[in-house]
Amino acid sequence: MVVKSRFVIVPMPVMQFVMKARPANAGRAYLYLYSMSIAVGKKVTPWISYRDLADYFGVKYGTIELSMRLLQRLNAIVPIARKNKKGYGQKYIVNVPEYVNGEFIFVDLEESSIFDDLVLDENSKTFVSVIKRFKSRKEKAMKDQLKLFDD
């Protein structure tokens, strides 16, 4: 799958889970599935096979299989479709993590509040709060620059 954008918005709870996930390959697999689905505006991943993931990560097939089982047990991913005859792989729904009482729980994307601070501008399909933040940082950087030459 080719993504047109060069930037992916990854909320802090997702990054915290990925950094704390053990085995580490489970965190890597979750981040990959997140970037293939929620980050590009879809709730369901494209067709994913364990063999392709193993080749992509450079690990054994069994390692990916254990990592995906762990993610399914945590409810981080939910398999919804399996393709056997004309291809291989599965499609997953990716849930998002929330840190509650010292542990991560995974909830459906619509029930989560991790994207509430981002406001989508329907006309231009951009995240308004992110753009405002970048503009304010740019303006602050321009204001704080050392004036070497007076005009």
Residue pairs with C-beta under 8 A, 6 or more apart in sequence:
1 36
1 46
3 35
3 39
3 40
5 40
8 35
8 39
8 40
9 39
9 118
9 127
9 130
10 31
10 34
10 35
10 39
11 96
11 114
11 115
12 114
13 96
13 97
13 98
13 99
13 104
13 114
14 31
14 34
14 96
14 97
14 114
16 97
16 99
16 104
17 27
17 30
17 76
17 97
17 104
18 27
18 28
18 30
18 31
19 27
20 27
20 104
21 27
21 30
23 63
23 66
23 67
23 70
25 57
25 59
25 63
25 64
25 67
26 67
26 68
26 70
26 71
28 57
28 67
29 53
29 57
29 64
29 67
29 68
29 71
30 71
30 76
30 77
30 94
32 53
32 56
33 45
33 48
33 71
33 77
33 92
33 94
34 94
36 45
36 46
36 48
37 43
37 44
37 45
37 92
37 93
37 94
38 94
38 96
38 109
43 93
43 94
43 109
44 80
44 91
44 92
44 93
45 91
45 92
45 93
45 94
46 91
47 83
47 87
47 88
47 89
47 90
47 91
48 89
48 90
48 91
48 92
49 88
49 89
49 90
50 61
50 64
50 65
50 68
51 61
51 88
52 89
53 64
53 68
54 60
54 61
54 63
54 64
57 63
57 64
68 77
71 77
72 78
72 79
74 104
74 106
75 95
75 105
75 106
76 94
76 95
76 97
76 106
77 92
77 93
77 94
77 95
78 92
78 93
78 95
79 90
79 91
79 92
80 90
80 91
80 92
80 93
81 90
81 91
82 89
82 90
83 89
83 90
93 108
94 109
95 106
95 107
95 108
95 109
96 106
96 107
96 108
96 109
96 112
96 114
97 104
97 105
97 106
98 104
98 105
98 106
98 107
98 112
98 113
98 114
117 129
118 127
118 128
118 129
118 130
119 127
119 128
119 129
120 126
120 127
120 128
121 127
121 128
